[in-house]
Amino acid sequence: MTSPVDQNIAKNARQISNALNDAGSMSSPVSEGALISADASPFSPSLAKKLTDGARNDKEPVISANTRRAYAADWKHFCGWARRRNFEILPPDPQIVGLYVAACASGADFGDRKPGSVLTIERRLSSLTWNFAQRGQPLDRKDEHIALVMAGIRKNGATPQVKKVAILSGDILAMLATLDHGTLRGLRDRAMLLVGFAGGLRRSEIVGLDVGQDQTKDGLGWIEVRDKSLLVTLRGKAGSRQVEIVRGSSDQSCPVLALKTWLKFARIASGPVFRRVTGKGKAVGDDRLNDQEVARLVKRAALAAGIRGDLSEQERGERFSAGSLRRRPWVG
């Protein structure tokens, strides 16, 4: 049961709030001090101001101190991740948030490399939504870049298939250095190595890519080049799956730039992405490569880079040619 004093405080708070609302609709501004004086409030100006501030905040959702601390920690977590990748934090970009959510699910971008639980990821996304709103820039959680990743996490309770170019090893960089980037063949091979490795794709999936959806009968998937990433959609017996590959930390290791450069200079606008280079390296054919071309590329580049020099050339040749970019047999 409330006391008369408490009831009086509540009454005065309502009066102040009503007066402020009435003042908001007036053509001339009215100070809080004038309103308090006109109301003949028995309270001090400082107490009246506290009541006024409380009335103004009534419409804000009540968030506990613990929740605010968690939201602050999640915001710091996101900002640190974004800065390490030179991503802009504001305004909110659903594509960047989608990549962040995927990184949380895999744990690969963070020190402990521990995959996040569905509940933790849901909380982090709610934290971002709240923090962006507090900065006057709402985040659209229904955007496909976020919704697609979250749907996969909720369905599988596991890591969505998003690979980061940051996992590129020195071996891959050494292999890239053996290619002639001034030729069409070199540009194609560079794109195949980077896209295949960063996406964790099988050899058949690499050569089975088309520039767009349903462009060929023998295609196994297609690509969508975006501002900050490359979305690969693959068809399989169990249905379709999508792999999003982000930009590299440098032009040398960027699969998105490598693919765009190959398509530009090869003048490929539709059909198979990776094709045979003909006419002494000056022309590009219409037919797609077969997956053995990828195996030969891996073997040739690995041997030229001198990877695993502790093995004989025959052993290295057998190991590299038998593996695939997806398995990364040359690492370790």
C-alpha positions in Angstrom: 0.0 0.0 0.0 1.4 3.4 -1.1 1.8 6.2 1.4 0.3 9.7 1.0 3.8 11.0 0.3 4.4 8.5 -2.5 1.0 9.3 -4.0 1.8 13.0 -3.9 5.1 12.4 -5.7 3.4 10.3 -8.4 0.7 13.0 -8.8 3.3 15.7 -9.2 5.3 13.6 -11.7 2.1 13.1 -13.8 1.4 16.8 -13.7 4.9 17.7 -14.8 4.7 15.2 -17.6 1.4 16.4 -18.8 2.6 20.0 -18.7 5.6 19.1 -20.8 3.5 17.3 -23.3 1.2 20.3 -23.5 4.2 22.6 -23.9 5.4 20.5 -26.8 2.3 21.4 -28.8 2.5 25.1 -28.0 3.9 27.5 -30.6 6.3 29.2 -28.1 8.8 27.3 -26.0 8.1 27.1 -22.2 10.9 26.3 -19.8 10.7 23.5 -17.3 11.3 26.0 -14.5 8.2 28.1 -15.6 6.1 25.0 -15.6 7.2 23.9 -12.2 6.6 27.4 -10.8 3.2 27.6 -12.3 2.3 24.3 -10.8 3.2 25.6 -7.4 5.1 22.4 -6.8 6.4 22.0 -3.1 9.5 20.2 -4.4 12.9 21.6 -5.1 13.8 22.2 -8.8 16.3 19.3 -8.7 13.7 16.8 -7.5 11.2 18.1 -10.0 13.8 17.7 -12.8 14.4 14.1 -11.8 10.7 13.5 -11.9 10.5 15.2 -15.3 13.4 13.1 -16.7 11.8 10.0 -15.4 8.5 10.8 -17.1 10.4 11.4 -20.4 12.0 8.0 -20.2 8.7 6.1 -19.5 8.4 5.2 -23.2 11.9 3.5 -23.3 11.9 -0.2 -22.7 13.1 -1.2 -19.3 16.5 -2.9 -19.6 18.3 -4.2 -16.5 21.8 -3.2 -15.6 23.0 -6.7 -16.4 21.4 -6.6 -19.9 23.0 -3.2 -20.6 26.4 -4.5 -19.6 25.9 -7.5 -21.9 24.8 -5.3 -24.8 27.9 -3.0 -24.2 30.2 -6.1 -24.3 28.6 -7.4 -27.4 28.9 -4.0 -29.1 32.6 -3.9 -28.2 33.0 -7.4 -29.6 31.4 -6.5 -32.9 33.3 -3.2 -33.2 36.6 -5.0 -32.6 35.8 -7.6 -35.3 34.8 -4.9 -37.8 37.9 -2.8 -37.2 40.2 -5.7 -37.7 38.7 -6.2 -41.2 38.5 -2.5 -42.0 34.7 -2.6 -42.2 32.6 0.5 -41.5 30.6 0.2 -38.3 28.1 2.9 -39.1 25.7 3.1 -40.9 24.6 -0.5 -40.2 25.3 -2.8 -43.2 23.3 -6.1 -43.1 25.9 -7.7 -45.2 28.7 -7.0 -42.7 26.4 -8.0 -39.8 25.7 -11.3 -41.6 29.4 -12.0 -41.9 29.9 -11.1 -38.2 27.1 -13.5 -37.2 28.6 -16.3 -39.3 32.0 -15.6 -37.7 30.5 -15.9 -34.3 29.0 -19.2 -35.3 32.3 -20.6 -36.5 34.5 -19.0 -33.8 37.3 -19.0 -36.4 37.8 -15.2 -36.3 38.3 -15.1 -32.5 41.1 -16.1 -30.2 39.4 -19.1 -28.6 38.1 -20.4 -32.0 35.1 -21.8 -30.0 31.9 -21.9 -32.0 29.1 -19.8 -30.5 25.9 -21.3 -29.4 22.6 -20.4 -31.0 21.4 -18.5 -27.9 24.7 -16.5 -27.7 24.4 -15.6 -31.4 20.8 -14.6 -31.0 21.7 -12.4 -28.0 24.6 -10.8 -30.0 22.3 -9.9 -32.8 19.7 -8.4 -30.4 22.5 -6.4 -28.9 23.6 -5.0 -32.3 19.9 -4.2 -33.1 19.6 -2.3 -29.8 22.9 -0.5 -30.1 22.3 0.6 -33.7 18.8 1.9 -32.7 20.4 3.9 -29.8 22.6 5.6 -32.4 19.5 6.5 -34.5 20.4 4.1 -37.2 18.1 1.0 -37.1 19.3 -2.4 -38.4 17.0 -4.5 -40.7 17.3 -8.0 -39.2 15.0 -9.3 -41.9 17.5 -8.5 -44.6 18.6 -11.6 -46.5 22.2 -11.2 -45.6 21.3 -11.7 -41.9 18.2 -13.9 -42.2 19.9 -16.4 -44.5 22.8 -17.0 -42.0 20.5 -17.1 -39.0 18.1 -19.6 -40.6 21.1 -21.9 -41.2 22.3 -21.5 -37.6 18.8 -22.2 -36.2 18.2 -25.1 -38.4 21.5 -26.9 -38.0 22.7 -25.5 -34.7 26.1 -25.4 -36.3 28.5 -23.3 -38.3 27.1 -21.9 -41.6 29.4 -22.5 -44.5 31.2 -19.2 -44.6 34.9 -19.2 -45.2 37.3 -16.4 -44.5 40.2 -15.5 -46.7 42.2 -14.7 -43.5 42.8 -18.5 -43.2 45.1 -18.4 -46.3 48.4 -19.9 -45.4 51.8 -18.8 -46.5 51.8 -21.9 -48.8 48.9 -20.6 -50.8 50.6 -17.2 -51.1 53.8 -18.9 -52.3 51.8 -20.8 -54.9 50.2 -17.6 -56.1 53.6 -16.0 -56.5 54.5 -18.7 -59.1 51.7 -17.6 -61.4 52.1 -15.0 -64.2 49.5 -12.4 -63.4 50.2 -10.7 -66.7 48.5 -13.5 -68.7 45.0 -14.7 -69.0 46.0 -18.2 -67.8 47.7 -16.7 -64.8 44.7 -14.6 -63.9 42.4 -17.6 -64.3 44.6 -19.9 -62.2 44.9 -17.2 -59.5 41.1 -16.9 -59.3 40.7 -20.7 -59.1 43.2 -21.1 -56.3 41.8 -18.3 -54.2 38.1 -19.0 -54.7 38.6 -22.7 -54.2 40.7 -22.3 -51.1 38.7 -19.5 -49.5 35.4 -21.2 -50.2 36.6 -24.7 -49.3 35.2 -25.9 -52.6 35.7 -29.3 -54.3 37.4 -29.3 -57.6 34.2 -30.2 -59.4 32.4 -27.3 -57.7 35.1 -24.9 -58.8 34.9 -25.7 -62.5 31.1 -26.2 -62.2 30.4 -22.6 -61.4 28.5 -20.3 -63.8 28.3 -16.6 -63.9 24.6 -16.6 -63.2 21.8 -19.0 -62.2 20.6 -21.6 -64.7 22.8 -20.5 -67.5 24.1 -24.0 -68.5 22.8 -27.5 -68.2 26.0 -29.0 -66.7 26.6 -26.2 -64.2 26.8 -27.1 -60.5 26.2 -23.6 -59.2 26.6 -19.9 -59.8 28.2 -16.8 -58.3 27.0 -13.4 -57.2 29.7 -10.7 -56.9 28.8 -8.2 -54.2 30.5 -5.1 -52.8 32.3 -6.8 -50.0 32.0 -10.5 -50.7 31.3 -13.2 -53.2 28.2 -15.4 -52.7 28.5 -18.9 -54.2 25.4 -21.0 -54.6 26.0 -24.8 -55.1 23.4 -27.4 -56.1 23.7 -30.9 -54.8 21.7 -34.1 -54.2 20.7 -32.9 -50.8 19.7 -29.5 -52.0 21.3 -26.1 -52.5 23.9 -24.6 -50.1 25.5 -21.2 -50.1 29.0 -20.2 -49.3 29.9 -16.5 -48.8 33.5 -15.5 -49.3 34.7 -12.2 -48.0 37.3 -9.9 -49.4 40.9 -10.5 -48.6 43.1 -8.3 -46.3 45.1 -7.3 -49.4 44.7 -7.3 -53.2 47.2 -10.2 -53.4 45.0 -12.5 -51.3 41.5 -11.3 -52.3 39.4 -14.0 -54.0 36.7 -11.4 -54.9 39.2 -9.1 -56.7 40.9 -12.1 -58.4 37.6 -13.4 -59.8 36.4 -10.0 -60.9 39.7 -9.4 -62.7 39.6 -12.7 -64.5 36.0 -12.2 -65.7 36.8 -8.7 -66.9 39.9 -9.5 -68.9 38.5 -12.8 -70.2 35.3 -10.9 -71.2 33.0 -13.5 -69.6 29.5 -12.2 -68.9 27.6 -15.5 -68.8 28.1 -19.3 -68.9 31.0 -21.2 -67.3 33.3 -19.1 -65.1 36.5 -21.1 -65.6 37.4 -21.9 -69.2 40.2 -23.1 -71.3 42.7 -20.4 -72.5 43.5 -20.9 -76.2 45.3 -19.3 -79.0 48.7 -19.2 -77.4 47.2 -17.7 -74.2 45.4 -14.8 -76.0 41.9 -16.2 -76.2 39.3 -17.8 -74.0 37.1 -20.7 -75.2 33.5 -21.4 -74.5 33.8 -24.7 -72.7 34.3 -25.1 -69.0 37.5 -26.8 -67.6 37.3 -30.3 -66.1 38.2 -30.9 -62.5 41.5 -32.5 -63.4 42.7 -29.1 -64.5 42.4 -27.9 -60.9 44.4 -31.0 -59.7 47.1 -30.2 -62.2 47.2 -26.6 -61.2 47.6 -27.4 -57.5 50.4 -29.9 -58.2 52.2 -27.5 -60.6 52.0 -24.4 -58.3 52.9 -26.4 -55.2 56.0 -27.9 -56.8 57.1 -24.5 -58.3 56.7 -22.9 -54.8 58.9 -25.6 -53.2 56.3 -26.5 -50.6 57.1 -29.4 -48.4 60.7 -29.6 -49.5 61.3 -32.3 -46.9 59.5 -34.7 -49.3 60.8 -36.0 -52.6 59.4 -34.5 -55.8 57.5 -37.7 -56.5 56.0 -37.8 -53.0 55.0 -34.2 -53.3 53.5 -34.7 -56.7 51.5 -37.6 -55.5 50.3 -35.8 -52.4 49.3 -32.6 -54.2 47.7 -34.2 -57.2 45.6 -36.6 -55.0 44.3 -33.8 -52.8 41.9 -31.0 -53.4 41.7 -27.3 -52.4 38.9 -28.3 -50.1 41.1 -30.7 -48.1 44.2 -28.5 -48.3 46.6 -31.4 -48.2 49.7 -29.3 -48.4 49.2 -27.4 -45.1 51.1 -28.7 -42.1 
